[in-house]
């Protein structure tokens, strides 16, 4: 009986050792195959006090993660990122600050970027291609502040409609689209969407670009300002300033959600609809 118990105990110890060794070998293999990294292991050691996530375009939109489980969830997503040799060419959408006592580690994050061989989560030294699941953390917080329905479509499509209507009269000079002061919508703008928007702009006009504190370099400046939204309506004021003839036109955009689609209406210049 004693021999049997001793034998069972030895088997149990061997099984535990084998299991632990297997996990270690598996982790090591994943690191070597670059489907896992150890760069963020410090986050799994209960040393992180909080993670602050700051929107780059909207300084007023930031949130703090200080729950240990939530921090561990972020760590698990980051640890599965593949290390790559270069960073994304797109502008970052968020800054991550990882606080460890008085020490702060800063990373930049590009939402939705999937350029081959580039990292969408990086610091000065290393870049990683991380799963889109990391976006869920941010999206959950965006839903709390009521992100407009189909924002990416309604917002950019409204601007494209105005430019398409005006292209014949502004095509001779440089055209700038200024969305930098649309404070109600900055938090919803991501570099990957802006990249697609610029492509669509250039299909209409080859000489159009986004304004980045350089409005003086454009002959025509198109300014965009949201004027309110809910789940079924979206209103935008678009101002077209033509410097060559010193004209200024206001266009009132009304978008209504009907049967799984949006109806986007552009007013006549300087004629605000009665129900706007």
Secondary structure, DSSP 8 states (H G I E B T S, - for coil): -HHHHHHHHHHHHHHHHHHHHHHHHHHHHHHHTTSS-STTGGGGTT---EEEEEESS-TT-EEEE--HHHHHHHHHHHHT-EEESEE-SS--SEEEEEEETTEEEEEEE-TT---TTEESEE-SS-EEE--TTHHHHHHHHHHHTT--TTHHHHHHHHHHHHHHHHHHHHTTS-EEEE-TT-TTTGGG--HHHHHHHHHHHHHH-TTEEE-SS-GGG-SEEEEEEEEEE-SSEEEEEEEEEETTTTEEEEEEEEEEEETTEEEEEE--TT---TT-
